[in-house]
């Protein structure tokens, strides 16, 4: 009995040591479950938050990329500083100082001509003879009529003198005397008329001989022996017999661009160069200018007189007239395909603060692939290359620099002095309907001064 009680007491002591508080294991398990649940919720929340943020970031990036893609991308170039110009070479054509067609002033047939094309003649030299048989006969008849009128005048004068003597003695009436005096006056007027007709026909007969009106050269002969000659000029009259030109001095009319009009000073010395005389120049004097800018071509017309006593220059020759510029004109050059031709005037697109601005510019010289801009641009400007015709002020654009290779393709190839730079045919780089007028060459200090 005692042994059993001792065994039960030991068993109770062991149970009390292993589980001092009844129900505690259940509470510990609940805490662990709760902590695990909170951890799971937190992890899920973090995962969800990360997913939402990544989606928002992706949507933001997509929106940004879409907005960037909607902004057009353009290539830009920076204008290059043009070399300081020393002179400007403008094309022109030489003209004879005096030039005139020679027409006949009487009708007839060409009897003989004395000078052919290329002949140099002096003023008053006989060029041709014209046979005028009708005029000759009319002159003979007029002279006979004059003799008749002169005879009648002499008779009327004698009669009037006699009547004036007889009326004093009463032998004739005063009425008869007045009739005789009136008849004398009528006969005198008839004689004067006949004399004037004779003088007219003599002058007309003198036109049978065609004389040179000035010193010059025969540049054309449009008649031959036996050809019918009609007096006068125009569509209803005969054609010219000869064409003469005075070439000891020549004129050259040159349109000067408005931007260089200050160089067109009367009395200035200019030089002329021709392809047929390489390395040789001719001196001329700027004698006058129009003092008015042509609103169509924006040029000033000037006249240059050139001494040609040696006869080296020919009328109609194509020449370059070199004008010295009074001051250096600060300018820049840009590719021709940067220009925009608008109804309000010439424009270029410039990128400023991510937006396009249409800037008005003034062109100086046209090299074909490149053009000189004398106002409106600076070297720091970013000029849009090949802008769209729909480009407007304030449009957002993305600018990127034009590759250097493309820029070199637009650089002008300078030629020798007096010759235009090698260039394209259009000032718009192929833009339909836009071409340039005229040709201008400018010599710069990089080519050698003069």
ABEGO torsion letter per residue (X at the ends): XAAAAAAAAAAAAAAAAABABBGAAAAAAAAAAAAAAAAAAAAAAAAAAAAAAAAAAAAAAAAAAAAAAABBBBBBBBBBBBBBBABBBBBBBBBBABBBBBBBABBEBBABBABBBGBBBBBGBBABBBBBAAAAAAAAAAAAAAAAAAAAAAAAAAAAAAAAAAAAAGABBAAAAAAAAAAAAAAAAAAAAAAAAAAAAAAAAAAABBBBABBBBBABBABBBGBBBBBEBEAABBBBABBBBBAABBBBBBBBBAAAAAABBBGBBBBBBBAABBGBBBBBBBABBAGBBBAAAGBBBBBBBBBAAAGABBBGBBBBBBBBBABBBBBBBBBAAABBBBAAEBBBBBBBGGBBBBBBBBBABBAGABBBBABGBBAABBBBBGBBAABBBGBBBBBBBBBAAAAAAABBBBBBBGBBBBBBABAAGGBBGBBBBEBBBBBBAAAEBX
